[in-house]
Amino acid sequence: MGSSIVDSVKLTVQIRLLPDATAQLALGQTLKLANQAANLVSDVAWQRRVFRAYSLQKLTYSQVRSLGLSAQSAVRVIKKVADAYTPNRRTKRRFRSDAAQPYDDRCLSWQPDQGTVSIWTIAGRFKGMPFVAGDYQRKLLAYRKGESDLLCRDGRWYLFATCEVPEPTPITPAGFLGVDLGIVNIASTSDGDRHAGKHLNRVRHRNQRLRGKLQKKGTKSAKRLLKRRRRKEARFAADTNHVISKRIVAEAERTGRGIALEDLQGIRGRVRLRKPQRATLHSWAFHQFGRFIGYKARRAGVVVVLVDPSYTSQACSACGHVDRANRQGQADFSCRSCGFAGHADWNAARNIAERGGAGWAASTSRTRTGALSPELQARPRPTVDDSARQTIGHGH
């Protein structure tokens, strides 16, 4: 089955720089000055109520240049401030002295074959600065396009490069693989596979207890330890989500199916839990997991559908009977009407798969009757209806 490239998926690739002591000092001074300039531009934007990049540049360009930034760096700083005000203009934006600074191709050039970059600083341009990256990241750099962000994190220097990777046309699915997301089991599929979250939750609870002890202690050494550990849990959870989402997308691709997920947007506001359960819910990275599924599926040409989560855990996947009493416990499901029994998460995943198929069928039916625009006819995308809503994620 052939496929043609019609679109691209944006990925952010993290590259670690290896500057020497002189270059580190220059990079640090550059970030500090760039963010000082960004705060100056933000002050003007807030006072004058001017937030468009072009208008801000007219007002602040000469001031920013007078601080010591190059012409192109000054333009990038002004654009950074304008972008920061894009989501809303009700809060004044402030920039930390070490906040990330965007670089375009005039300030930064890459030599992937040599594993080096040439980067502008206020102390001059540093050529041949080495970087390290894995084989996967190096392959993605071939699709680098647009800006890269310079960032210092825990004394280490990184470039975050935006890559637009070609995306194949989604293959028409022969059914759907339903995925039920949860806390005890991170993901359960309609094929009966369960990816348990017991180990992940154990790590989170241990870290939560340790954070509480260190925060209560409040000494300098405790604060240093908190700083070192603050991202460790997030890295562990992200790695777990990457591994599980990769397996699910690979199985859907192998079997020629799409993936159906629950649309859990706003769940934190809807769910009422006892106090001990709240931390578990709020550290549940289901949005991140959904993004990972989304961008991996796009790269594989696998369709992803979001479905209405209502009653998926109470409805019988065999006969459709809905009853709260069907759910015997966290893991047990037994239908009060037809007697169907099985693991509760597997039953919910089967319901999700069925809703995904129904939503996709309804959307493609509308496509055939010409109810959708020509763009959507070329690449069918279900609209919101009673059973499903489809999206293809833009993951990093």
Secondary structure, 3 states (H helix, E strand, C coil): CCCCEEEEEEEEEEEEECCCHHHHHHHHHHHHHHHHHHHHHHHHHHHHCCCCHHHHHHHHHHHHHHCCCCHHHHHHHHHHHHHHCCCCCCCCCCCCCCCCEEECCCCEEEECCCCEEEEEECCEEEEEEEEECCHHHHHHHCCEEEEEEEEEECCEEEEEEEEEEEEECCCCCCCEEEEEECCCEEEEECCCCEEECHHHHHHHHHHHHHHHHHHHHCCHHHHHHHHHHCCHHHHHHHHHHHHHHHHHHHHHHHHCCEEEEECCCCHHHHCCCCHHHHHHHHCCCHHHHHHHHHHHHHHHCCCEEEECCCCCCCECCCCCCECHHHECCCCEEECCCCCCEEEHHHHHHHHHHHHHHHHHHHHHHHHHCCCCCHHHHHCCCCCCCCCEEECCCCCC
